Amino acid sequence: MPSTAAIGLTQSNLVSRRAMNASDSLSTASAEMLKAKLSSEPEVRPDVVARGRALAADPGYPSVQIIGEVARKIVQSPDPSEDQN
């Protein structure tokens, strides 16, 4: 096995690489907290369902302006079936 001097690594380089690798860790604590919070929430939120029903019953929703904006964005977007290269 070659020495560290032979491959151009100094002790300080080895230490800094070890420090970088130590910070390359994954903590699932945040994910576990999120899962716990989500499990404490109701699966169906009646307030959101009621708002959805109200919007579905509103003949003015979405507005003509919003429909026009969405239509413009669709027309101006690139066609994914065309090769962009």
Backbone bond lengths (Angstrom), bond angles and torsions (degrees), N, CA, C in turn:
res aa  C-N    CA-C-N  psi(-1)  N-CA   C-N-CA  omega(-1)  CA-C   N-CA-C  phi
1 M - - - 1.456 - - 1.520 108.42 -
2 P 1.353 119.28 131.16 1.459 120.85 -177.86 1.519 111.03 -70.13
3 S 1.314 114.35 151.94 1.463 118.62 177.87 1.522 109.13 -73.82
4 T 1.337 115.44 162.84 1.461 118.70 179.80 1.520 111.09 -65.51
5 A 1.332 117.35 -30.28 1.465 120.20 178.17 1.515 109.96 -67.72
6 A 1.341 117.46 -35.72 1.455 120.98 -178.00 1.529 111.77 -68.12
7 I 1.298 118.10 -28.29 1.460 119.21 179.51 1.524 112.41 -103.80
8 G 1.314 116.42 9.32 1.460 120.79 172.55 1.521 115.00 82.06
9 L 1.310 118.60 19.10 1.452 120.73 177.45 1.514 109.73 -102.53
10 T 1.296 116.33 131.66 1.455 120.05 175.33 1.508 108.16 -100.11
11 Q 1.308 117.05 169.55 1.461 120.73 178.60 1.521 110.93 -60.87
12 S 1.336 116.88 -37.86 1.469 119.26 -179.92 1.530 111.03 -66.51
13 N 1.340 117.16 -35.42 1.465 119.71 176.35 1.525 110.66 -64.94
14 L 1.329 116.52 -40.57 1.455 119.84 179.50 1.523 110.96 -64.24
15 V 1.325 116.40 -41.52 1.457 120.47 179.80 1.520 110.06 -64.73
16 S 1.340 117.40 -44.31 1.457 119.28 -178.13 1.526 110.49 -67.58
17 R 1.330 117.75 -34.79 1.469 119.64 176.14 1.524 110.59 -65.39
18 R 1.322 116.61 -41.20 1.464 119.56 178.29 1.526 110.27 -63.52
19 A 1.325 117.13 -39.90 1.461 120.73 179.29 1.519 110.40 -65.18
20 M 1.341 117.34 -40.18 1.455 120.42 178.69 1.529 110.26 -64.79
21 N 1.327 116.85 -42.25 1.460 119.94 179.81 1.524 111.36 -66.52
22 A 1.309 117.51 -33.35 1.459 120.62 178.64 1.526 110.66 -65.39
23 S 1.335 116.97 -32.93 1.464 119.63 179.34 1.523 111.99 -81.29
24 D 1.322 117.17 -9.08 1.465 121.55 178.27 1.521 110.54 -88.15
25 S 1.312 115.81 51.22 1.453 119.17 -179.16 1.516 109.16 -113.14
26 L 1.302 115.21 159.75 1.446 121.68 -178.67 1.516 109.25 -113.70
27 S 1.291 115.23 126.35 1.456 120.07 176.76 1.517 108.02 -109.33
28 T 1.302 115.78 129.18 1.461 119.91 179.16 1.527 111.82 -98.51
29 A 1.318 116.81 10.04 1.462 120.18 -178.87 1.529 110.96 -60.27
30 S 1.313 117.21 -43.12 1.468 120.43 179.73 1.520 110.61 -64.58
31 A 1.317 116.79 -40.57 1.455 120.26 179.40 1.524 110.54 -64.96
32 E 1.306 116.67 -39.13 1.463 120.35 178.84 1.530 110.93 -66.64
33 M 1.316 117.22 -39.62 1.461 120.41 177.48 1.528 110.14 -64.48
34 L 1.341 117.05 -40.85 1.457 121.09 178.57 1.528 110.49 -63.87
35 K 1.331 116.84 -44.31 1.460 119.97 178.52 1.526 111.00 -60.89
36 A 1.327 116.99 -41.05 1.464 120.64 179.19 1.530 110.75 -63.90
37 K 1.326 116.91 -42.78 1.465 121.12 179.77 1.527 110.18 -65.25
38 L 1.331 116.48 -44.51 1.459 119.70 -179.76 1.522 111.80 -64.23
39 S 1.323 116.82 -36.86 1.462 118.99 -179.51 1.529 111.93 -70.38
40 S 1.339 116.97 -20.90 1.465 119.65 178.33 1.527 112.27 -85.28
41 E 1.337 116.88 -12.67 1.461 121.14 178.60 1.524 109.57 -85.91
42 P 1.320 117.60 149.40 1.462 119.42 177.20 1.529 110.37 -68.13
43 E 1.330 116.35 146.41 1.465 120.46 -179.19 1.530 110.75 -67.75
44 V 1.304 116.60 -36.93 1.464 121.93 178.57 1.524 107.74 -114.01
45 R 1.335 115.00 126.26 1.457 119.71 179.23 1.515 108.84 -101.69
46 P 1.333 117.21 107.23 1.466 120.81 -175.53 1.531 113.58 -57.09
47 D 1.329 117.66 -34.87 1.463 119.76 -179.51 1.526 111.25 -65.85
48 V 1.318 117.47 -38.04 1.462 121.40 179.82 1.532 109.69 -72.45
49 V 1.323 116.99 -39.30 1.463 120.80 176.84 1.529 110.11 -61.70
50 A 1.319 117.17 -43.71 1.462 120.99 179.38 1.523 111.09 -62.70
51 R 1.312 117.12 -41.00 1.477 120.19 178.82 1.519 110.32 -65.13
52 G 1.329 117.09 -41.52 1.465 120.90 177.75 1.517 112.17 -61.80
53 R 1.323 116.23 -41.98 1.474 120.18 178.03 1.524 110.97 -64.47
54 A 1.324 116.48 -40.50 1.470 120.32 179.64 1.528 110.33 -64.92
55 L 1.320 117.74 -42.30 1.463 120.70 179.15 1.531 110.81 -66.74
56 A 1.330 117.22 -39.63 1.461 120.83 179.36 1.528 111.23 -64.26
57 A 1.321 117.83 -32.38 1.468 122.06 -179.42 1.523 112.36 -82.62
58 D 1.338 117.76 -13.83 1.465 121.87 -177.22 1.530 109.61 -83.48
59 P 1.348 118.09 112.73 1.468 119.79 -179.20 1.534 112.94 -67.66
60 G 1.311 117.89 -15.35 1.462 121.12 179.20 1.524 113.69 -92.37
61 Y 1.322 116.50 6.59 1.470 119.77 -179.12 1.502 109.38 -112.96
62 P 1.272 119.91 132.69 1.462 127.73 -10.42 1.524 110.28 -73.06
63 S 1.308 115.25 159.29 1.466 120.23 -176.73 1.529 110.48 -69.24
64 V 1.322 115.34 160.74 1.462 121.37 178.01 1.525 109.86 -59.22
65 Q 1.331 116.31 -36.60 1.474 120.40 179.45 1.527 110.49 -62.59
66 I 1.314 118.04 -45.42 1.461 121.42 -179.75 1.522 110.57 -64.99
67 I 1.328 116.90 -42.33 1.468 120.08 178.26 1.528 110.04 -61.13
68 G 1.328 117.00 -42.04 1.471 121.12 177.94 1.516 112.16 -62.49
69 E 1.330 117.37 -42.70 1.466 121.24 179.52 1.527 111.09 -63.78
70 V 1.321 116.23 -44.29 1.471 119.99 179.22 1.532 109.78 -64.53
71 A 1.323 117.39 -42.30 1.469 121.00 179.13 1.531 111.07 -61.14
72 R 1.342 117.01 -43.43 1.468 120.30 178.14 1.521 111.30 -60.89
73 K 1.328 117.18 -42.76 1.465 120.42 179.92 1.525 111.34 -64.36
74 I 1.326 116.65 -37.60 1.465 119.85 178.28 1.528 110.08 -66.17
75 V 1.328 117.26 -45.89 1.460 121.14 -178.51 1.528 111.20 -65.25
76 Q 1.331 118.10 -36.18 1.459 121.69 -177.04 1.528 113.31 -82.33
77 S 1.320 117.73 -12.10 1.463 119.52 -178.57 1.531 110.17 -77.28
78 P 1.339 116.94 151.52 1.468 119.59 -179.80 1.527 110.58 -67.69
79 D 1.305 115.76 150.16 1.454 121.91 178.62 1.526 108.11 -79.40
80 P 1.341 118.36 115.94 1.468 119.81 -176.79 1.524 113.11 -66.55
81 S 1.350 117.82 -16.75 1.463 119.10 178.92 1.526 111.68 -80.52
82 E 1.321 117.14 -14.25 1.467 120.44 177.63 1.510 109.01 -89.73
83 D 1.320 116.78 140.48 1.458 121.73 179.29 1.513 109.70 -72.00
84 Q 1.328 116.77 121.94 1.473 121.43 -178.21 1.528 112.77 -85.91
85 N 1.333 118.56 -2.59 1.476 121.41 -177.72 1.467 111.33 -82.61
